[in-house]
Structure formats: structure tokens, C-alpha cells
Amino acid sequence: MRADRLLSLVLLLRHRGLMTAAALAQELEVSTRTVLRDVEALSTAGIPVYAERGRTGGFALLPGFSTDLTGLTPDEAVALLTSPARTTSDALGLGVAFSSAIRKVVAAMPETSRDAATDAAERVLVRRGGWLRDAADPGLGKLAAVQRAVFAGHRLRILYGSQRSESRWRTVDPLGLVEAAGQWYLLALDGGEDRTYRVSRIEETEELAEPADRPSGVDLEELWLRRRAQFRERMPGTPARIRVREERREELVRTAGTVTSVEPDAVEGWVVVDAAFGDVRHAERVVWSLAPSAAALDPPELVAALRDRADRVRAAHP
């Protein structure tokens, strides 16, 4: 375990440069005293770690020192850097191991490829929660073309149609790609205005040679969460009362627009949830996806929609 920590310490210093003992301790999740002992061990082993004194001081590697690690291609690095595995790793208690692996990937890359891969990774975000829960329709046919423009930092012309408007051509400045709940979304600026486009609704694409007007320091996750919250606030909302098994409650809460109350049901193991959905169709899809562990109690039009859907499924399977 200590050998892995020592290697991680070296990779941190190589990638980030001068770091304080406190910053290293926080990153490695150990005490400052442990970091000091590790630095001493590295120096004894011949690793050129030196200390800079003073308020802005810390530890650093001598210029020109490199570690001998097997490198990855930029595309492979981007795939790992944008992987949703961090969520799973944290859930399994492997967050430190995942961070260590990422540092090794980044440090093993050549300088020129490292910057390009890191920049590309900052333009892709993988999230569990989508806009509204919908059937998986990732739109992979146009995803590759959109991704190329996002990574290259080029403007993009798209033929796009929404549920409320006919398809038309738009010229946008891509900010990044987000994969959430099985859907891919393009976050972009259209005439300087924030816009979010579902990739599955993009009918045609044309990557332009001119650079995209992408502000520096874009925080893709903050931008996604803000836009998602604004979208849900604008939805008129359809209140519904849903009876659901306790073990499936979190799925319902995560996919509903908002939840106003959760009450125990008369039957043990069940709860009754009052929630607001985007519309009746949204509520129908969510409850159907949880059946038979969920049932709609109200409103009547939702109950009727689910019964009609069940009848159509039954008729298709005589």
C-alpha cells in the first residue's frame, strides 16, 4: 500500500509541480506527518524531491525528472478521464485508487498529448440524473460528428427540431457534451444565449472551420446542473400520487421533477410519494418503468393512461 502511495506522490509532483505538505496530505488522504516521512523515503531512494522554504514553499521534483510508465494514446486517456467509473469507485470505497489511476494516466502521457487530452476531458460530463427520465435514445448516429466539433473547438451547424418547433438550421458554439440517464446532450451558445440540445434530435451536422466562441474556465458540471434546474423550474408540472415499494423509492424520487412528501403506506414495505412531473406523459413513463413495484393513485388521467398502456401490451401478447 505504501509503495502505491509513494508512486502517487511522485506523480502528483510531476504533474502539478510545487505542492505543500498539506495539499499532498489532502490528495493522498493521509496525515501531513506521513507525507513528510514519504518524502524522506523518496529522497533516500534517490528520487530528486526537494523542499522550498517559506510561506509559498512546498515540495517539488528537480526539473527534467521523469517516471518510466507505460503511456496511453490521447483517445484512450480521454475515455478514462471522462468515464463514469468515479461514481462507482467512490461507492465501492475505491475513490483513492481511482484518483491514483487517473494521475498515472495523465503523468504517463507526453506533454503535448497531455494538454490535449485534459482539455478534451473537460468538455465531456457523465451524470446519472437526466433532464427528465425518458427511454434510452442516445442518438449515437450524430454523436461522433458532434464530438469531433466539441473536441476540436469548432463552431457547428445543426439541423435540429424539438417537440414544440419544426426542424431548422442553427449555428452554435459548442461548450461540451453531457451523458445523463442514457441521453447525450450538447451544451452550446446560440447567438451568445445558453442552449441545450438533445443529440438524438439532431438530424444533420456540419462542422465549421472557424473556432467556437467558448469562454475560458467553463465548469461543465456546474453549467449542466444550473441548466437542468432552470429547465425543471419552467415545466408547468403535473402533480401525482404514487404508491411505490420502499426499495424503489429512490428511483422514483430521482426521476420525478420534485417531491413534496413521502408517507408510509398501510402495507409494510410500501410508501406513498407526492411528486410533480413534467407532464402526464412523463409521469406515465416513470411509473411504467417501475412497475409492478409502483402504481399511480392520482390523477385519474395518469391512472387511465397506465391502464390503457397495460391493455395494449396485453393485447399484443395473446
C-alpha positions as CSV (number, residue, x, y, z in Angstrom):
1,M,0.0,0.0,0.0
2,R,2.8,2.4,0.9
3,A,4.6,1.7,-2.4
4,D,1.5,2.8,-4.3
5,R,1.2,5.9,-2.2
6,L,4.8,6.8,-2.9
7,L,4.3,6.4,-6.6
8,S,1.2,8.6,-6.4
9,L,3.2,11.3,-4.6
10,V,5.8,11.3,-7.3
11,L,3.1,11.5,-10.0
12,L,1.4,14.4,-8.2
13,L,4.6,16.4,-8.0
14,R,5.4,15.6,-11.6
15,H,2.0,16.7,-12.9
16,R,1.3,19.7,-10.6
17,G,4.7,20.9,-9.7
18,L,5.3,22.6,-6.3
19,M,2.8,21.3,-3.7
20,T,2.6,21.9,0.0
21,A,2.7,19.0,2.5
22,A,-0.9,19.9,3.5
23,A,-2.1,19.7,-0.2
24,L,-0.3,16.4,-0.7
25,A,-1.8,15.0,2.5
26,Q,-5.3,16.0,1.4
27,E,-4.9,14.5,-2.0
28,L,-3.5,11.2,-0.7
29,E,-5.8,11.2,2.3
30,V,-3.1,10.8,4.9
31,S,-1.6,13.0,7.6
32,T,1.0,15.7,7.0
33,R,3.4,13.7,9.1
34,T,3.0,10.7,6.8
35,V,3.7,12.9,3.8
36,L,7.0,14.2,5.4
37,R,8.0,10.6,6.1
38,D,7.2,9.6,2.5
39,V,9.3,12.5,1.1
40,E,12.2,11.4,3.2
41,A,11.8,7.8,2.0
42,L,11.8,9.0,-1.7
43,S,14.9,11.1,-1.2
44,T,16.7,8.1,0.4
45,A,15.7,6.0,-2.6
46,G,17.3,8.5,-5.0
47,I,14.1,10.3,-6.2
48,P,15.1,14.0,-6.5
49,V,12.5,15.6,-4.3
50,Y,13.5,19.0,-2.8
51,A,11.8,21.4,-0.4
52,E,11.3,25.1,-0.9
53,R,11.1,27.0,2.4
54,G,8.8,30.0,3.2
55,R,5.1,30.8,3.1
56,T,4.7,29.8,-0.6
57,G,7.0,26.8,-0.3
58,G,6.5,23.1,-0.6
59,F,7.9,20.1,-2.3
60,A,8.8,19.6,-5.9
61,L,10.8,17.4,-8.3
62,L,14.0,18.5,-9.9
63,P,13.4,19.7,-13.5
64,G,13.8,17.0,-16.1
65,F,13.0,14.1,-13.8
66,S,10.5,11.6,-15.4
67,T,9.0,8.4,-14.3
68,D,9.1,5.3,-16.5
69,L,5.4,4.4,-17.1
70,T,3.6,2.9,-20.0
71,G,1.6,5.6,-21.8
72,L,-1.8,5.7,-23.3
73,T,-3.0,7.3,-26.5
74,P,-4.8,10.6,-26.2
75,D,-8.1,9.0,-27.2
76,E,-7.7,6.2,-24.5
77,A,-6.8,8.8,-21.9
78,V,-9.9,10.9,-22.8
79,A,-12.1,7.7,-22.5
80,L,-10.8,7.1,-19.0
81,L,-10.8,10.7,-17.9
82,T,-14.4,11.0,-18.8
83,S,-15.5,7.7,-17.5
84,P,-18.5,7.5,-15.1
85,A,-16.5,5.0,-13.1
86,R,-15.6,7.6,-10.5
87,T,-19.1,7.4,-9.1
88,T,-18.9,3.6,-8.9
89,S,-15.4,3.7,-7.4
90,D,-16.5,6.1,-4.7
91,A,-19.5,4.0,-3.9
92,L,-17.2,0.9,-3.5
93,G,-14.7,2.8,-1.4
94,L,-12.1,2.9,-4.1
95,G,-12.0,6.7,-4.7
96,V,-8.4,7.0,-3.7
97,A,-7.4,4.1,-6.0
98,F,-9.3,5.7,-8.9
99,S,-7.6,9.0,-8.3
100,S,-4.3,7.3,-8.3
101,A,-5.0,5.6,-11.6
102,I,-6.0,8.9,-13.2
103,R,-2.8,10.5,-12.0
104,K,-0.8,7.7,-13.6
105,V,-2.7,8.0,-16.9
106,V,-2.1,11.8,-17.1
107,A,1.5,11.6,-15.9
108,A,2.4,8.9,-18.4
109,M,1.3,10.9,-21.4
110,P,3.7,13.1,-23.4
111,E,3.5,16.8,-22.6
112,T,1.8,17.7,-26.0
113,S,-0.8,14.9,-25.7
114,R,-1.4,15.5,-22.0
115,D,-2.8,19.0,-22.5
116,A,-5.0,18.0,-25.4
117,A,-6.5,15.0,-23.5
118,T,-7.1,17.0,-20.4
119,D,-8.7,19.8,-22.4
120,A,-10.9,17.3,-24.2
121,A,-11.9,15.6,-21.0
122,E,-13.1,18.9,-19.6
123,R,-15.6,19.1,-22.4
124,V,-17.4,15.8,-21.6
125,L,-19.5,15.1,-18.5
126,V,-21.2,11.9,-17.4
127,R,-24.1,12.2,-14.9
128,R,-26.7,9.9,-13.5
129,G,-29.6,12.3,-13.5
130,G,-31.1,13.3,-16.8
131,W,-33.2,16.3,-17.9
132,L,-36.4,14.2,-17.4
133,R,-36.4,10.5,-17.3
134,D,-37.0,9.1,-20.8
135,A,-36.5,5.9,-22.8
136,A,-32.9,5.5,-23.7
137,D,-32.3,7.0,-27.1
138,P,-28.7,8.2,-27.1
139,G,-28.6,9.4,-30.8
140,L,-25.2,7.7,-31.4
141,G,-25.5,8.3,-35.2
142,K,-24.8,12.0,-34.8
143,L,-22.8,11.8,-31.6
144,A,-19.4,11.2,-33.3
145,A,-19.8,14.2,-35.6
146,V,-20.8,16.4,-32.6
147,Q,-18.0,15.1,-30.5
148,R,-15.4,16.0,-33.2
149,A,-16.6,19.6,-33.2
150,V,-16.6,19.8,-29.4
151,F,-13.1,18.4,-29.1
152,A,-11.7,20.5,-31.9
153,G,-13.3,23.6,-30.5
154,H,-15.1,24.4,-33.8
155,R,-18.4,26.0,-34.4
156,L,-21.2,23.6,-35.5
157,R,-24.2,23.9,-37.8
158,I,-27.0,21.6,-36.8
159,L,-30.5,20.8,-38.2
160,Y,-32.5,20.5,-35.0
161,G,-36.1,20.0,-34.2
162,S,-37.8,19.9,-30.8
163,Q,-41.2,18.7,-29.7
164,R,-42.5,22.3,-29.9
165,S,-40.9,23.5,-33.2
166,E,-40.1,22.4,-36.7
167,S,-36.6,21.5,-37.7
168,R,-34.3,24.4,-38.7
169,W,-30.6,25.0,-39.1
170,R,-28.8,26.7,-36.2
171,T,-25.1,27.7,-35.9
172,V,-23.9,27.1,-32.3
173,D,-20.7,27.4,-30.3
174,P,-20.2,24.1,-28.5
175,L,-19.3,24.2,-24.8
176,G,-19.4,20.4,-24.1
177,L,-21.2,17.1,-24.1
178,V,-23.1,15.6,-21.3
179,E,-24.3,12.0,-21.0
180,A,-27.1,11.7,-18.4
181,A,-29.6,8.9,-17.8
182,G,-28.8,7.3,-21.2
183,Q,-29.2,10.5,-23.2
184,W,-26.5,12.7,-24.8
185,Y,-26.9,16.5,-24.7
186,L,-24.9,19.2,-26.4
187,L,-24.4,22.3,-24.3
188,A,-23.7,25.3,-26.5
189,L,-24.2,29.0,-27.1
190,D,-26.5,30.2,-29.9
191,G,-26.0,33.9,-30.5
192,G,-24.5,34.1,-27.1
193,E,-27.5,32.5,-25.4
194,D,-27.3,29.3,-23.4
195,R,-28.9,26.4,-25.2
196,T,-29.1,22.6,-24.6
197,Y,-29.8,20.2,-27.5
198,R,-30.6,16.5,-27.2
199,V,-28.2,14.8,-29.6
200,S,-30.9,12.3,-30.6
201,R,-32.9,15.1,-32.1
202,I,-30.0,16.5,-34.2
203,E,-30.9,15.4,-37.8
204,E,-27.8,16.8,-39.7
205,T,-24.5,18.3,-38.7
206,E,-21.8,20.4,-40.3
207,E,-18.6,21.2,-38.6
208,L,-17.3,24.7,-39.5
209,A,-13.6,25.6,-39.8
210,E,-14.0,28.7,-37.6
211,P,-13.2,28.4,-33.9
212,A,-16.1,28.3,-31.4
213,D,-16.6,31.2,-29.1
214,R,-16.1,29.2,-25.9
215,P,-15.4,31.1,-22.7
216,S,-12.3,30.0,-20.7
217,G,-12.8,28.2,-17.5
218,V,-16.1,26.6,-18.4
219,D,-17.3,24.3,-15.5
220,L,-19.3,21.8,-17.4
221,E,-20.9,20.2,-14.3
222,E,-22.0,23.5,-12.8
223,L,-23.4,24.6,-16.1
224,W,-25.3,21.3,-16.5
225,L,-26.8,21.4,-13.1
226,R,-27.8,25.1,-13.5
227,R,-29.5,24.5,-16.9
228,R,-31.2,21.3,-15.6
229,A,-32.6,23.2,-12.6
230,Q,-33.8,26.1,-14.8
231,F,-35.5,23.6,-17.2
232,R,-37.4,21.9,-14.4
233,E,-38.5,25.2,-12.9
234,R,-40.0,26.2,-16.3
235,M,-42.0,23.0,-16.5
236,P,-45.7,23.5,-15.7
237,G,-45.6,20.4,-13.6
238,T,-48.2,17.6,-13.1
239,P,-48.8,16.6,-9.5
240,A,-49.2,12.9,-9.0
241,R,-49.6,10.5,-6.0
242,I,-47.6,7.3,-6.5
243,R,-47.5,4.1,-4.3
244,V,-44.1,2.5,-4.6
245,R,-42.1,-0.2,-2.9
246,E,-39.6,1.2,-0.4
247,E,-36.6,-0.2,-2.2
248,R,-37.6,1.5,-5.4
249,R,-38.4,4.9,-3.8
250,E,-35.1,6.5,-4.6
251,E,-35.5,5.7,-8.3
252,L,-38.9,7.4,-8.3
253,V,-37.5,10.4,-6.4
254,R,-34.6,10.7,-8.7
255,T,-36.7,10.7,-11.9
256,A,-39.6,12.9,-10.7
257,G,-39.4,16.7,-11.2
258,T,-39.9,17.5,-7.5
259,V,-41.1,15.5,-4.5
260,T,-43.3,17.2,-1.9
261,S,-43.9,14.4,0.6
262,V,-43.2,10.7,1.3
263,E,-45.6,8.9,3.7
264,P,-45.7,5.3,4.9
265,D,-48.3,3.1,3.2
266,A,-50.8,0.9,5.0
267,V,-48.9,-2.1,3.7
268,E,-45.4,-2.7,5.1
269,G,-42.6,-2.2,2.6
270,W,-44.5,0.4,0.6
271,V,-44.6,4.2,0.7
272,V,-46.8,6.9,-0.9
273,V,-45.0,9.7,-2.7
274,D,-46.5,13.0,-3.7
275,A,-44.4,14.4,-6.6
276,A,-44.6,16.7,-9.6
277,F,-43.7,15.5,-13.1
278,G,-43.1,17.4,-16.3
279,D,-46.5,16.3,-17.7
280,V,-48.7,13.3,-17.6
281,R,-46.7,11.5,-20.3
282,H,-43.5,12.0,-18.2
283,A,-45.3,10.6,-15.1
284,E,-46.6,7.6,-17.2
285,R,-43.1,6.7,-18.4
286,V,-41.6,6.8,-14.9
287,V,-44.3,4.8,-13.2
288,W,-44.4,2.2,-16.1
289,S,-40.6,1.8,-15.8
290,L,-41.0,0.9,-12.1
291,A,-44.0,-1.5,-12.5
292,P,-45.0,-3.7,-10.8
293,S,-43.2,-2.0,-7.9
294,A,-45.1,1.2,-8.4
295,A,-48.7,2.2,-9.0
296,A,-50.4,5.6,-9.7
297,L,-53.1,6.6,-7.3
298,D,-53.8,10.1,-8.7
299,P,-54.5,12.0,-11.0
300,P,-57.2,10.0,-12.8
301,E,-55.8,10.7,-16.3
302,L,-52.5,9.2,-15.3
303,V,-54.2,6.1,-13.9
304,A,-56.2,5.8,-17.2
305,A,-53.0,6.2,-19.3
306,L,-51.3,3.4,-17.5
307,R,-54.3,1.1,-17.7
308,D,-54.6,1.8,-21.4
309,R,-50.9,1.1,-21.9
310,A,-51.2,-2.2,-20.0
311,D,-54.2,-3.2,-22.1
312,R,-52.2,-2.5,-25.3
313,V,-49.3,-4.6,-24.0
314,R,-51.7,-7.4,-23.0
315,A,-53.4,-7.3,-26.5
316,A,-50.0,-7.6,-28.2
317,H,-49.3,-10.8,-26.2
318,P,-52.5,-13.0,-26.6
